[in-house]
């Protein structure tokens, strides 16, 4: 169960995820064709396109916002993907923010050089409530391309699960106004521990 957090008690940028000692759960939404083949293979295979940046999201509710509770075209199936914590942290350590931020980079040139050399992009977008409204704190989105995307599908994924039915169950509870029951169905996301140096590198905190 995910507990409610009062505004002002959560850092503006903090990774919150469902994780174990060895894995982190991230979410993606795809068409039935891509989802079915991925589930059968235990990883992503064609028609999934490795040449495109693929975005993984540790926040379940942000995924619901992005996919419209698994109703948007091409996002009708929501997958919960367990990846190794080593892979997850490798991605963060090889990432660049999508946009220049003076507080994270010493100069715009340093950011540009980092971005050019990095196969991973980081975005911090407003976290979402059960009603999919913006919250005061942000959630991380991680874009994988090149070497990172290859590692993701070949090395990091330990399991995939179709959680579309559970997604619809939560959506229906929200639509019925039963937010208390809906909240009990949410993944138990909690702050993910990162070294201070890595937090600084991705603009967290």
N, C-alpha and C positions, 0 to 999 in steps of 0.2 A: 504493500500500500504506500502511495506517495502522500506525504503530509503537506498541508498548506503552509506556506512561508509568508510571514508578514513583510510588506514592503520595507526596505531599508535594512533588512537583516541578511540579504543576499548580495554578494559583490556584483557590480554591474556586469562583469565578465567572469564567468566561472563555468568550467566543464562539469556538468551533472549527467550521470549515466547509470545504467544498470550494469554492474560489473561484478566479477568474481576474482579470485586470486590470480587466475590466468587469462581471463577473457573480458572483453567489453562488448556490449550489445549496441549495434547501430541499426538504423532503419533506412530502407529505400522503398520506393513504390514504382511498380512497373506494369506493363501490359500483361495480360494472362499468358501470352506466348512466351515472353521473356521469363516470367516468374515460374511457369511450369517446367521449362527446360532447366532453369537454375536449380530448382528443387530436386529434379531427377538426377542432376549431375553432382549436386553438392557444392557447386560453385557456379559462377556466371559463364555461360557459353553462348555462342551465336543463337539467336539474333542480337544478343547483347554486343555492343560495339566497343571494343577495347580502345579504339583510337579517340574516343570522346572522353572528356573529363567526367568522372562519375562522382557524385556528391553523397557522402555518408553523414548521417545525423544521429547523434546520441540522444536527442530529445524526441520522445514519442509525440508530444503535443505539437512540436514544431512540424513534425512530419505530417500530422493531421491537418495542420494549417496549410501546408504545401500541397497536399493531395486532396484537400476537401473531404476529409474522412473517406479516402479511397473512392472518390467519385469522378475525379477529373480524367479526361481521356488519356490513356497511356499510363495511368497511375491507379488502376482499379484493384491492384493487388499489393498489399503491404507485406514486406518481408522483414523479419527480425533476424539480423545477421550477427552471429558471434564471431569476433576476430580476436586474435591474440593481443594481449596487452603490449607485448614487444612490438608488434606491427603497428598498433595504434600510436605508440609513443615514437616509433620511427617516423611515422607520417608527420607528427607534430614537430619533430626535430628537423625535418627537411622541408618545412613549410615557409611560405611568405604570405603576408596579408594581401588581400586583393587590392587594397588601396593604401596609399602612403599615409602614415601617421607619425607626426613629429615625436611623440612620446615613446614610440617603439623603435624607430630608426634614427640614427644620428643625422642622416641627410636623405634627401629624395634620391640621390644617386645611389646611396647604400641600399635603399629599398629596391630601386630598379635593378641593381646587380643581383640582389638576393632573389627577386622575383624571376629573373631570367634563368637563374641556376636551379630553381626549386621546382620539383614535380608536384608540389602540393600547394593548394590555396586555402586560406583561412578567411572565413567571414563570420562576423558576430551580428546576429540578427535578433530583434526582440523576441524573447520567449513568449509563449502563448498560454492562456488559461484554458480551462475546459470549454469555455465559450469561444475559444480561439481569438480572444482579444489580446492586444499587446500588453505585456507586463513590463515593469520598470527595469528588469535585468535582461541580459542577453544570452543567447544560446549559440553554441559553435556549430558551424557547418564546415565540413572538410572536403575539399575537392581534390580528387586523385587523378593524375594523368601520367603518361609515360611509365617510368620505372615504378612509381608508386602504385599505379593501377594494375600493373602486371603482378607485383608482389601481393596486392590485395586479393586478386582472384586465384593466384597459384600457391600462395604461402600462408596468408593470414587468416582466411576464412576457416573456421572449425565446424560451423553448422549454420544452416538456414532453416527458418520456420515461417510458414504462412500464417500471419496473424490477422488476416482480413476479417474473418468472422468475429474475432474479439474486438476489432476496431469498430465494426458495425454495432456490436452490442453496447459499447461505450457511447457511441454516437446516439443510439436510440434512447439510452438513459438520459443523456443530456437534453435531447429533444423533448423528452417527457418531463423535464424539470427536476429530475432526481439526481442532483449533482453529488449528493453524498454517496449514493450507490455507485455512480460512475467513477468517483474518485477511488473507491476501493479496488477498481479493476485496473488502475494505472500501474505501469511498471514502477518498481521501487528505485527511482533514480536518486543518487546521492552525490555529493561532491567527489570528484575524481582527484586523487592525490597526484600532484606533479611537482617536480623539483622547481625551486624558485627560478632558476636559470631558464627553464623551459617555459614557465609561465610568462616571463619577461619577453621571451622570443616571439610568442604568439599574441602578445598584447592582452593577456589575461589579468584578472585581479580587480 
